[in-house]
């Protein structure tokens, strides 16, 4: 028997199952990881019908994935939204449900979805009681990166070892948008400055200094991000501190246009955030800035060598343990952490990539 994933693991299926339901609602970075996994399943089992339940925002990026039925769950609709999905799926029973979200809300959603096998994380990694809602557990406890842990779901089903690849469709208009951002002909250096929380952002003045530095090296700088007031303000503050001019697209792109822009870029600079992972799906080098979460777990998958991190120092100090003894998802906390990423460290990575 061919060994798959974890050593000595017996696959759940020895031939293609008829149907699989995937539950991964959010966030952008995590659904980007999941795309690679689900498309690996499609390559080996093209006849398997795949249904993916995902969040409303995430669907703006992934609702046209080839040969995947996307069902949107808007968490704002609460129990009413759950009942709507249960009704929509009431006449179906999947061969397997891949429960890949640890939040209790997601676990509650699985209750009304019929599947012979409900596959989740093992008890060691299953937060918020997720293990109570599944009847199969992937045995993996060694995969460090989230993407690798997602792939263990595919290996558990019976998929052969695979190298992650992505196919996120972009329309001609999305590609044209990105190609026409600048008429200078200079390569694009995209800065996506905002993480999910402000304390995880790098210092505003250092973003501005890096922008000026790469402009002087011959790049066109583009700022990107969501239309939230805090991200728009951050973009304006960066521009105000710059000596040169940059193109500000914060709040001015759809997720598809953002993806096309990140594809067009030569280099992307970002903290722990969705755009870092979107850029990875487009094979664009990412300089990741990390302090609060482990970049080996959540960093840009194809750009680990480009990460600048203050995580190890702070998480060990705060927990008073070596990193090898800390839980898989251990975080460092504090508003001061990102100050420990210097301009010189980032410039060194830029010079290496350029």
C-alpha positions as CSV (number, residue, x, y, z in Angstrom):
1,X,0.0,0.0,0.0
2,X,1.3,3.5,-0.9
3,X,1.8,5.6,2.2
4,X,0.0,9.0,2.2
5,X,0.7,12.0,4.3
6,X,1.4,10.9,7.9
7,X,3.4,7.6,7.9
8,X,1.3,4.4,8.0
9,X,-2.0,6.3,7.4
10,X,-4.7,4.3,5.7
11,X,-6.6,6.5,3.3
12,X,-10.3,7.1,3.8
13,X,-11.0,6.4,0.1
14,X,-9.2,4.1,-2.3
15,X,-11.1,5.5,-5.3
16,X,-12.7,8.8,-6.1
17,X,-15.6,9.7,-3.8
18,X,-18.8,10.9,-5.4
19,X,-19.0,14.2,-3.4
20,X,-17.1,16.3,-0.9
21,X,-18.2,19.3,1.1
22,X,-15.5,21.7,2.3
23,X,-16.2,24.1,5.2
24,X,-13.7,26.9,5.4
25,X,-15.4,30.2,5.8
26,X,-12.5,32.6,6.4
27,X,-10.1,34.3,6.4
28,X,-8.6,35.4,3.0
29,X,-5.2,33.9,3.7
30,X,-6.6,30.6,5.0
31,X,-9.0,30.2,2.0
32,X,-6.0,30.9,-0.3
33,X,-4.2,28.0,1.4
34,X,-7.3,25.8,1.0
35,X,-7.5,26.5,-2.7
36,X,-4.3,24.7,-3.3
37,X,-5.5,21.7,-1.3
38,X,-8.9,21.5,-3.0
39,X,-7.4,21.8,-6.5
40,X,-5.0,19.0,-5.6
41,X,-8.1,16.9,-4.9
42,X,-9.5,17.9,-8.3
43,X,-6.4,16.9,-10.2
44,X,-6.4,13.4,-8.8
45,X,-10.2,13.0,-8.7
46,X,-11.7,15.1,-11.4
47,X,-15.0,13.3,-11.2
48,X,-15.6,14.2,-7.6
49,X,-18.2,16.9,-7.1
50,X,-16.9,19.5,-4.7
51,X,-19.1,22.0,-2.7
52,X,-17.3,24.7,-0.7
53,X,-19.1,26.7,2.0
54,X,-17.2,30.0,2.5
55,X,-17.7,33.5,3.8
56,X,-19.3,36.4,1.9
57,X,-16.0,38.3,1.4
58,X,-14.0,35.3,0.5
59,X,-16.5,34.4,-2.2
60,X,-15.7,37.7,-3.9
61,X,-12.3,36.2,-4.7
62,X,-13.2,32.5,-5.1
63,X,-16.8,32.2,-6.3
64,X,-15.7,31.3,-9.8
65,X,-13.2,28.5,-9.0
66,X,-13.4,26.0,-11.8
67,X,-15.8,23.1,-11.2
68,X,-16.5,24.0,-7.6
69,X,-19.9,24.8,-6.3
70,X,-19.6,27.8,-3.9
71,X,-22.2,28.3,-1.2
72,X,-22.0,31.6,0.7
73,X,-22.5,31.8,4.5
74,X,-22.7,35.3,5.8
75,X,-21.9,35.1,9.5
76,X,-24.0,38.2,10.1
77,X,-27.1,36.2,9.3
78,X,-26.4,33.9,12.3
79,X,-28.7,31.0,12.9
80,X,-31.1,32.1,10.2
81,X,-28.3,31.8,7.6
82,X,-27.3,28.4,8.9
83,X,-30.9,27.2,8.5
84,X,-30.9,28.5,4.9
85,X,-27.8,26.5,4.1
86,X,-29.2,23.4,5.7
87,X,-32.4,23.7,3.7
88,X,-30.3,24.2,0.5
89,X,-28.4,21.0,1.2
90,X,-31.3,19.0,2.7
91,X,-31.5,16.5,-0.1
92,X,-27.8,15.8,-0.2
93,X,-25.5,13.5,1.7
94,X,-21.8,14.0,1.0
95,X,-19.2,11.2,1.1
96,X,-17.1,13.5,3.3
97,X,-17.3,16.8,4.9
98,X,-13.9,18.5,5.5
99,X,-14.4,20.7,8.6
100,X,-11.4,23.0,8.3
101,X,-12.5,25.9,10.6
102,X,-11.9,25.8,14.3
103,X,-14.5,28.4,15.3
104,X,-17.6,27.2,17.2
105,X,-19.9,29.0,14.7
106,X,-18.5,26.8,11.9
107,X,-18.9,23.7,14.0
108,X,-22.5,24.6,14.6
109,X,-23.0,24.9,10.9
110,X,-21.8,21.3,10.3
111,X,-24.7,20.0,12.5
112,X,-27.2,20.3,9.7
113,X,-24.9,19.1,6.9
114,X,-25.3,15.3,6.1
115,X,-22.0,13.4,5.4
116,X,-20.9,9.9,6.0
117,X,-17.5,11.1,7.2
118,X,-17.1,14.4,9.0
119,X,-13.3,15.1,9.1
120,X,-11.7,17.6,11.4
121,X,-8.5,18.3,13.2
122,X,-7.2,15.9,15.8
123,X,-8.0,16.8,19.4
124,X,-4.6,18.3,20.1
125,X,-5.2,21.1,17.6
126,X,-9.0,21.3,17.6
127,X,-10.0,24.5,19.4
128,X,-13.4,25.5,20.6
129,X,-14.5,21.8,20.9
130,X,-14.3,21.2,17.1
131,X,-13.5,17.5,17.8
132,X,-17.0,17.0,19.2
133,X,-18.5,17.8,15.8
134,X,-16.5,15.3,13.7
135,X,-16.3,11.5,13.5
136,X,-12.9,11.4,11.8
137,X,-9.7,13.2,12.8
138,X,-6.6,13.8,10.7
139,X,-3.7,12.3,12.6
140,X,-1.3,15.2,11.7
141,X,0.3,17.0,14.6
142,X,3.6,17.8,13.0
143,X,2.8,20.1,10.0
144,X,3.8,23.6,11.0
145,X,2.4,25.7,8.2
146,X,-1.3,26.1,8.0
147,X,-1.2,25.2,4.3
148,X,0.6,21.9,5.1
149,X,-2.0,21.1,7.8
150,X,-4.8,21.7,5.2
151,X,-3.1,19.3,2.8
152,X,-3.2,16.7,5.5
153,X,-7.0,16.6,4.9
154,X,-6.4,15.7,1.3
155,X,-3.9,13.1,2.2
156,X,-6.3,11.6,4.8
157,X,-8.9,11.2,2.0
158,X,-6.4,9.4,-0.2
159,X,-4.8,12.1,-2.4
160,X,-1.1,11.5,-3.3
161,X,1.6,13.9,-2.1
162,X,1.4,17.1,-4.1
163,X,3.2,20.4,-4.6
164,X,0.8,23.3,-3.9
165,X,-0.4,25.2,-7.0
166,X,-3.2,27.7,-7.5
167,X,-5.6,28.6,-10.2
168,X,-7.7,31.6,-9.3
169,X,-9.5,32.9,-12.4
170,X,-9.0,36.5,-13.4
171,X,-11.1,38.2,-16.1
172,X,-9.6,40.2,-19.0
173,X,-10.9,43.4,-17.3
174,X,-9.1,42.5,-14.0
175,X,-5.8,41.9,-15.9
176,X,-6.3,45.0,-17.9
177,X,-6.9,47.0,-14.7
178,X,-3.6,45.8,-13.3
179,X,-1.6,46.4,-16.5
180,X,-2.9,50.0,-16.7
181,X,-2.1,51.0,-13.1
182,X,1.0,52.8,-14.3
183,X,2.2,54.1,-17.6
184,X,5.8,54.5,-16.5
185,X,6.9,51.1,-17.5
186,X,8.6,50.7,-14.2
187,X,8.3,47.4,-12.2
188,X,5.6,47.6,-9.5
189,X,6.5,47.3,-5.8
190,X,3.2,46.8,-4.0
191,X,2.9,47.7,-0.3
192,X,-0.1,46.3,1.5
193,X,0.5,47.9,4.9
194,X,-2.4,46.8,7.0
195,X,-2.8,43.6,9.0
196,X,-6.0,42.6,10.6
197,X,-5.1,44.5,13.8
198,X,-3.2,47.8,13.9
199,X,-0.7,46.5,16.4
200,X,0.5,44.0,13.7
201,X,1.3,46.7,11.2
202,X,4.8,47.9,10.7
203,X,5.6,51.5,11.6
204,X,4.1,54.1,9.3
205,X,7.3,56.0,8.9
206,X,9.2,52.9,8.0
207,X,6.7,52.0,5.3
208,X,7.2,55.5,3.9
209,X,11.0,55.2,4.0
210,X,10.9,51.9,2.2
211,X,8.6,53.3,-0.4
212,X,11.1,56.2,-1.1
213,X,14.0,53.7,-1.1
214,X,12.5,51.5,-3.8
215,X,11.3,54.4,-5.9
216,X,14.9,55.6,-6.0
217,X,15.9,52.1,-7.1
218,X,13.5,52.4,-10.1
219,X,10.3,50.9,-8.9
220,X,6.7,52.3,-9.1
221,X,5.2,52.0,-5.6
222,X,1.5,51.0,-5.3
223,X,-0.3,51.0,-2.0
224,X,-3.2,48.6,-1.7
225,X,-5.7,47.5,0.9
226,X,-9.4,47.4,1.9
227,X,-11.9,50.3,2.0
228,X,-12.0,50.4,5.8
229,X,-11.4,53.8,7.4
230,X,-8.4,52.6,9.3
231,X,-6.6,51.3,6.1
232,X,-7.5,54.4,4.1
233,X,-6.1,56.6,6.9
234,X,-2.9,54.5,7.1
235,X,-2.4,54.9,3.4
236,X,-2.7,58.7,3.6
237,X,-0.3,58.8,6.5
238,X,2.3,56.9,4.6
239,X,1.9,59.2,1.6
240,X,2.2,62.3,3.8
241,X,5.6,61.0,5.1
242,X,7.0,60.1,1.7
243,X,9.5,62.3,-0.2
244,X,8.3,60.9,-3.5
245,X,4.8,60.0,-5.0
246,X,3.1,56.7,-4.9
247,X,-0.1,55.3,-6.5
248,X,-2.7,54.8,-3.8
249,X,-5.2,52.0,-4.6
250,X,-6.3,51.5,-1.0
251,X,-10.1,51.0,-1.0
252,X,-10.2,51.3,-4.8
253,X,-10.0,47.7,-6.0
254,X,-12.2,44.6,-5.9
255,X,-10.5,41.5,-4.6
256,X,-10.1,40.3,-8.1
257,X,-8.5,43.5,-9.2
258,X,-6.3,43.3,-6.1
259,X,-5.2,39.8,-7.1
260,X,-4.4,41.0,-10.6
261,X,-2.4,43.9,-9.2
262,X,-0.4,41.5,-6.9
263,X,0.2,39.3,-9.9
264,X,1.5,42.2,-11.9
265,X,3.9,43.2,-9.1
266,X,7.6,42.3,-9.0
267,X,7.7,42.4,-5.2
268,X,5.0,42.7,-2.5
269,X,5.7,44.0,1.0
270,X,3.1,43.1,3.7
271,X,2.6,42.2,7.3
272,X,0.6,39.1,8.3
273,X,-2.4,39.7,6.1
274,X,-4.6,38.3,3.3
275,X,-2.8,40.1,0.4
276,X,0.5,38.4,1.3
277,X,-1.2,35.1,0.7
278,X,-3.1,36.2,-2.4
279,X,0.3,37.3,-3.8
280,X,1.6,33.8,-3.1
281,X,-1.2,32.3,-5.2
282,X,0.1,34.5,-8.1
283,X,3.7,33.3,-7.6
284,X,4.8,36.9,-6.7
285,X,7.7,37.2,-4.1
286,X,6.5,38.5,-0.8
287,X,8.5,40.2,1.9
288,X,6.5,39.3,5.0
289,X,6.8,41.3,8.2
290,X,6.0,39.2,11.2
291,X,6.0,39.8,15.0
292,X,2.8,38.4,16.6
293,X,2.3,35.0,14.8
294,X,4.8,32.4,13.7
295,X,5.8,33.0,10.1
296,X,6.7,29.3,9.8
297,X,3.0,28.7,10.5
298,X,1.3,31.6,8.8
299,X,3.9,33.3,6.6
300,X,3.8,33.6,2.8
301,X,4.2,29.9,1.8
302,X,6.6,30.4,-1.2
303,X,8.5,33.3,0.3
304,X,9.7,32.0,3.7
305,X,13.3,33.1,2.9
306,X,12.0,36.7,2.5
307,X,10.3,37.0,5.9
308,X,11.6,39.5,8.4
309,X,10.4,38.4,11.9
310,X,10.6,39.5,15.5
311,X,8.2,36.7,16.5
312,X,10.7,34.2,18.0
313,X,12.3,36.7,20.4
314,X,9.0,38.0,21.8
315,X,7.0,34.8,22.0
316,X,9.8,33.2,24.0
317,X,10.1,36.1,26.3
318,X,6.4,36.3,26.9
319,X,5.9,32.6,27.5
320,X,9.2,32.0,29.1
321,X,9.7,28.9,27.1
322,X,11.7,27.9,24.0
323,X,9.7,28.1,20.8
324,X,9.9,24.3,20.4
325,X,7.8,23.9,23.6
326,X,5.1,26.3,22.7
327,X,1.6,25.4,21.3
328,X,1.2,25.3,17.5
329,X,-0.7,28.6,17.4
330,X,1.1,30.5,20.2
331,X,1.1,34.2,19.6
332,X,3.1,37.2,20.9
333,X,1.1,40.2,22.2
334,X,1.9,43.9,22.4
335,X,1.9,47.1,20.4
336,X,5.7,47.4,20.6
337,X,6.7,44.2,18.8
338,X,6.8,45.4,15.2
339,X,9.3,48.2,16.2
340,X,11.9,45.4,16.3
341,X,11.8,45.0,12.5
342,X,14.3,47.5,11.3
343,X,14.6,49.4,8.0
344,X,18.0,47.8,7.4
345,X,16.6,44.2,7.7
346,X,13.9,45.0,5.1
347,X,16.3,46.8,2.8
348,X,18.6,43.8,2.9
349,X,15.8,41.5,1.6
350,X,14.8,44.0,-1.1
351,X,18.4,44.2,-2.3
352,X,18.6,40.4,-2.4
353,X,15.4,40.1,-4.4
354,X,16.0,43.0,-6.8
